[in-house]
Amino acid sequence: MNVRITKEFTFDMAHALLGYDGLCCNIHGHTYTLQVTLKGHINTNENSPKQGMVVDFGELKKIIKPLVVDAFDHALVLNEKHAQSESFLQIQDQDKLIQVPFQPTCENLVAHFAGIILHALPETVVLHSLRLYETPTSWAEWFAEDNE
């Protein structure tokens, strides 16, 4: 029997949208919430300390925290094309400047995180979905079934 489990992670991150026609073209920050949902079989091995679990939530935390939370928390994420702008020279010495080859929108970020997470999970589970909240009322979702 397949069961889905979800763990939620929170981190703060700044970004700016290159060429955007509104206020988000300026550097600004959000408190992001990432919900990671995995699907797998419940462990029925009576001799296993993980009996009854799809995956230990602690194990999931050990995967997601360094790959996403620690990497992006309090980082400034910019489209790598910002490097061509004059204002970029003032910020490129930041310790946590992450340049990405895409516009760092909520939609692109959730797809990027899916790519990172997909390859790090144990073989006993699959990534079912991600939900990334940029604000309490605005989010983007990624579903495995939409990307097969």
SEMAR-33358 format. One record per atom (N, C-alpha, C): residue in three letters; x, y, z. Coordinates in steps of 0.001 Angstrom, whole numbers, padded with zeros to 6 digits, always signed. Layout:
% residues N
ALAXYZ...
% end
This chain:
% residues 148
MET+000841-001181+000000MET+000000+000000+000000MET+000884+001241+000000ASN+000638+002141-000937ASN+001384+003389-001006ASN+000781+004432-000070VAL+001654+005177+000566VAL+001260+006271+001444VAL+002128+007471+001092ARG+001554+008646+001190ARG+002312+009889+000967ARG+002602+010524+002318ILE+003826+010995+002467ILE+004209+011740+003676ILE+004745+013099+003249THR+004581+014081+004102THR+005026+015442+003795THR+005785+016013+004973LYS+006885+016686+004671LYS+007638+017434+005681LYS+007775+018860+005165GLU+007690+019804+006095GLU+007726+021226+005753GLU+009023+021845+006251PHE+009587+022726+005425PHE+010838+023419+005733PHE+010633+024914+005480THR+011295+025748+006274THR+011181+027198+006129THR+012570+027814+006038PHE+012709+028796+005154PHE+013972+029520+005023PHE+013682+030912+004466ASP+014608+031828+004694ASP+014494+033199+004200ASP+015467+033387+003050MET+015004+034045+002000MET+015826+034218+000815MET+015439+035513+000115ALA+016414+036143-000499ALA+016160+037346-001293ALA+016373+037021-002764HIS+015692+037766-003594HIS+015872+037627-005034HIS+015452+038925-005711ALA+015707+039002-006997ALA+015233+040099-007836ALA+014953+039499-009203LEU+013946+040035-009863LEU+013569+039518-011175LEU+014075+040460-012260LEU+015045+039999-012983LEU+015692+040781-014035LEU+014697+041136-015127GLY+014568+042436-015401GLY+013705+042902-016474GLY+012220+042888-016162TYR+011861+042553-014929TYR+010449+042508-014541TYR+009871+043921-014570ASP+008589+044036-014911ASP+007965+045348-015057ASP+007211+045808-013805GLY+007661+045347-012640GLY+007033+045756-011386GLY+008071+045866-010289LEU+007603+045992-009060LEU+008496+046189-007923LEU+009476+045040-007700CYS+009136+043847-008151CYS+010006+042684-007911CYS+011288+042707-008733CYS+011488+043759-009527CYS+012774+043914-010202CYS+013841+044368-009203ASN+013404+044865-008051ASN+014312+045273-006983ASN+014612+044083-006072ILE+015777+044107-005449ILE+016113+043048-004499ILE+015151+043134-003318HIS+014548+042003-002990HIS+013601+041911-001885HIS+013604+040482-001371GLY+013060+040272-000197GLY+013106+038949+000395GLY+011750+038388+000768HIS+011758+037076+000992HIS+010560+036350+001404HIS+010948+035314+002449THR+010005+034928+003250THR+010144+033731+004066THR+009441+032628+003289TYR+010238+031729+002744TYR+009716+030633+001926TYR+009378+029432+002805THR+008334+028724+002428THR+007995+027450+003045THR+007963+026409+001934LEU+008723+025344+002120LEU+008799+024266+001138LEU+008192+023014+001755GLN+007175+022476+001107GLN+006570+021216+001526GLN+007029+020130+000558VAL+007649+019098+001102VAL+008169+017986+000316VAL+007297+016767+000593THR+006675+016227-000447THR+005812+015057-000304THR+006424+013879-001045LEU+006626+012798-000304LEU+007176+011560-000853LEU+006093+010497-000876LYS+006259+009539-001768LYS+005324+008422-001845LYS+006121+007129-001773GLY+005612+006180-000997GLY+006278+004890-000899GLY+005449+003906-000097HIS+005967+002705-000010HIS+005303+001648+000756HIS+005674+001765+002226ILE+004731+001463+003078ILE+004993+001417+004517ILE+005875+000205+004786ASN+006908+000415+005570ASN+007819-000666+005954ASN+007073-001621+006891THR+006939-002883+006465THR+006212-003875+007260THR+007146-004867+007939ASN+008438-004662+007821ASN+009421-005565+008427ASN+009379-005405+009944GLU+008925-006444+010636GLU+008790-006383+012090GLU+010123-006277+012816ASN+011211-006604+012131ASN+012542-006522+012737ASN+013232-005183+012471SER+012582-004314+011741SER+013179-003032+011383SER+012794-001968+012406PRO+013751-001133+012800PRO+013401-000009+013685PRO+012542+001037+012963LYS+012433+000926+011651LYS+011624+001861+010859LYS+010281+001247+010462GLN+009884+000177+011142GLN+008608-000468+010849GLN+007473+000554+010970GLY+006561+000521+010011GLY+005416+001428+010027GLY+005667+002749+009335MET+006889+002976+008854MET+007238+004250+008219MET+007427+004076+006712VAL+007134+005126+005966VAL+007523+005185+004561VAL+009002+005559+004513VAL+009358+006578+005242VAL+010749+006990+005458VAL+010749+007784+006761ASP+011812+007682+007488ASP+011941+008423+008740ASP+011978+009923+008412PHE+011130+010719+009076PHE+011132+012165+008833PHE+012512+012764+009103GLY+013242+012196+010061GLY+014602+012671+010348GLY+015535+012443+009179GLU+015361+011321+008485GLU+016182+011042+007301GLU+015851+012028+006182LEU+014570+012327+006015LEU+014169+013304+005009LEU+014771+014671+005322LYS+014761+015046+006587LYS+015360+016324+006996LYS+016848+016357+006675LYS+017552+015239+006892LYS+018995+015176+006596LYS+019283+015335+005108ILE+018318+015026+004266ILE+018488+015183+002819ILE+018186+016617+002393ILE+017040+017129+002805ILE+016557+018426+002318ILE+017304+019603+002931LYS+017627+019516+004209LYS+018244+020656+004903LYS+019536+021126+004225PRO+020520+020247+003970PRO+021733+020767+003335PRO+021551+021160+001867LEU+020702+020441+001148LEU+020549+020688-000286LEU+019759+021951-000600VAL+018756+022255+000215VAL+017895+023398-000080VAL+017948+024434+001035VAL+017593+024042+002243VAL+017444+025020+003323VAL+018771+025713+003626ASP+019805+024948+003946ASP+021094+025562+004288ASP+021701+026303+003098ALA+021521+025769+001902ALA+022101+026389+000705ALA+021433+027723+000371PHE+020112+027798+000529PHE+019383+028987+000079PHE+018977+029933+001205ASP+019072+029503+002466ASP+018675+030367+003573ASP+019568+031596+003648HIS+018963+032751+003686HIS+019638+034044+003742HIS+020584+034256+002564ALA+020251+033654+001432ALA+021013+033868+000200ALA+020292+034914-000650LEU+021054+035487-001554LEU+020513+036357-002591LEU+020601+035562-003887VAL+019467+035310-004516VAL+019420+034508-005734VAL+019078+035425-006908LEU+019969+035393-007893LEU+019792+036246-009068LEU+019991+035452-010347ASN+019303+035867-011378ASN+019541+035343-012708ASN+020993+035666-013074GLU+021712+034682-013603GLU+023130+034907-013921GLU+023326+036032-014930LYS+022284+036420-015653LYS+022385+037556-016584LYS+022541+038879-015842HIS+022251+038885-014530HIS+022511+040085-013722HIS+023989+040438-013736ALA+024856+039457-013951ALA+026304+039685-013952ALA+026705+040689-015020GLN+025865+040852-016007GLN+026156+041801-017087GLN+025730+043218-016737SER+025015+043386-015638SER+024536+044719-015280SER+025532+045417-014363GLU+025551+046719-014440GLU+026488+047520-013648GLU+026207+047415-012149SER+024952+047358-011765SER+024605+047279-010355SER+025060+045963-009730PHE+025259+044944-010549PHE+025690+043648-010049PHE+027075+043731-009422LEU+027923+044605-009934LEU+029288+044728-009413LEU+029302+045082-007933GLN+028282+045773-007463GLN+028214+046178-006064GLN+027842+045025-005136ILE+027242+043973-005662ILE+026768+042890-004804ILE+027463+041559-005045GLN+028330+041471-006039GLN+028880+040163-006377GLN+029839+039599-005327ASP+030257+040383-004363ASP+031126+039875-003307ASP+030341+039307-002122GLN+029038+039225-002228GLN+028224+038666-001156GLN+028571+037196-000935ASP+028630+036779+000326ASP+028953+035393+000649ASP+027906+034408+000141LYS+026672+034790+000192LYS+025611+033867-000208LYS+024872+034381-001440LEU+025626+034741-002443LEU+025047+035101-003730LEU+024986+033830-004571ILE+023796+033469-005010ILE+023616+032296-005858ILE+023136+032785-007214GLN+023908+032469-008243GLN+023515+032816-009600GLN+022902+031581-010257VAL+021742+031754-010850VAL+021054+030649-011499VAL+020811+031002-012970PRO+020712+030002-013827PRO+020521+030278-015259PRO+019055+030492-015644PHE+018271+031003-014709PHE+016856+031233-014958PHE+016386+032389-014093GLN+015218+032908-014403GLN+014590+033943-013592GLN+014171+033302-012259PRO+014610+033821-011110PRO+014320+033164-009826PRO+012904+033421-009307THR+011939+033029-010111THR+010537+033103-009699THR+010218+031896-008828CYS+009101+031962-008157CYS+008664+030838-007331CYS+008509+029583-008184GLU+007957+029744-009385GLU+007743+028616-010291GLU+009065+027955-010689ASN+010034+028765-011090ASN+011325+028213-011496ASN+012086+027624-010308LEU+011964+028240-009154LEU+012655+027724-007970LEU+012119+026362-007557VAL+010794+026175-007571VAL+010250+024878-007157VAL+010678+023792-008144ALA+010745+024108-009424ALA+011218+023135-010419ALA+012704+022835-010204HIS+013476+023849-009879HIS+014909+023679-009599HIS+015124+022795-008368PHE+014359+023043-007325PHE+014471+022225-006113PHE+014093+020776-006399ALA+013089+020563-007236ALA+012710+019189-007598ALA+013883+018479-008255GLY+014573+019154-009153GLY+015730+018560-009814GLY+016830+018186-008841ILE+017030+019004-007832ILE+018044+018736-006812ILE+017629+017542-005950ILE+016378+017533-005513ILE+015892+016528-004564ILE+015724+015155-005206LEU+015284+015113-006453LEU+015017+013841-007132LEU+016180+012859-007040HIS+017383+013347-007160HIS+018559+012479-007212HIS+019127+012142-005843ALA+018545+012694-004785ALA+019107+012506-003447ALA+018269+011589-002555LEU+017141+011154-003047LEU+016233+010361-002215LEU+016609+008881-002210PRO+016263+008183-001134PRO+016477+006731-001113PRO+015625+006065-002203GLU+016068+004909-002661GLU+015360+004200-003728GLU+013985+003690-003293THR+013725+003668-002008THR+012455+003139-001492THR+011298+004127-001606VAL+011581+005378-001977VAL+010535+006396-002090VAL+010684+007152-003401VAL+009612+007817-003779VAL+009660+008697-004942VAL+009162+010077-004523LEU+009679+011082-005193LEU+009208+012436-004960LEU+007854+012578-005639HIS+006835+012798-004849HIS+005476+012958-005380HIS+005223+014402-005780SER+005559+015349-004873SER+005280+016749-005163SER+006070+017666-004244LEU+006172+018900-004691LEU+006734+019991-003888LEU+005746+021148-003959ARG+005631+021844-002863ARG+004871+023093-002834ARG+005784+024127-002197LEU+006016+025223-002912LEU+006872+026299-002418LEU+006030+027551-002243TYR+005876+027960-000979TYR+005171+029199-000668TYR+006169+030345-000712GLU+005854+031367-001511GLU+006661+032582-001521GLU+006110+033575-000501THR+004813+033545-000329THR+004123+034304+000720THR+003074+033361+001297PRO+002450+033726+002405PRO+001423+032835+002967PRO+000248+032551+002025THR+000049+033403+001019THR-001094+033227+000123THR-000709+032955-001334SER+000590+032775-001596SER+001042+032566-002978SER+002078+031451-003019TRP+001855+030470-003900TRP+002776+029339-003985TRP+002797+028764-005395ALA+003815+027935-005633ALA+003931+027168-006872ALA+004093+025708-006485GLU+003563+024825-007333GLU+003637+023399-007052GLU+004297+022658-008206TRP+005002+021597-007860TRP+005608+020677-008823TRP+005092+019281-008494PHE+004572+018573-009492PHE+004096+017217-009317PHE+004847+016289-010263ALA+005291+015149-009755ALA+006005+014171-010567ALA+005157+013753-011764GLU+003873+013527-011549GLU+003005+013041-012623GLU+002906+014024-013778ASP+003148+015309-013517ASP+003128+016318-014587ASP+004443+016374-015342ASN+005452+015667-014851ASN+006803+015780-015410ASN+007380+014454-015833GLU+006523+013504-016156GLU+007006+012170-016568GLU+007307+012154-018043
% end
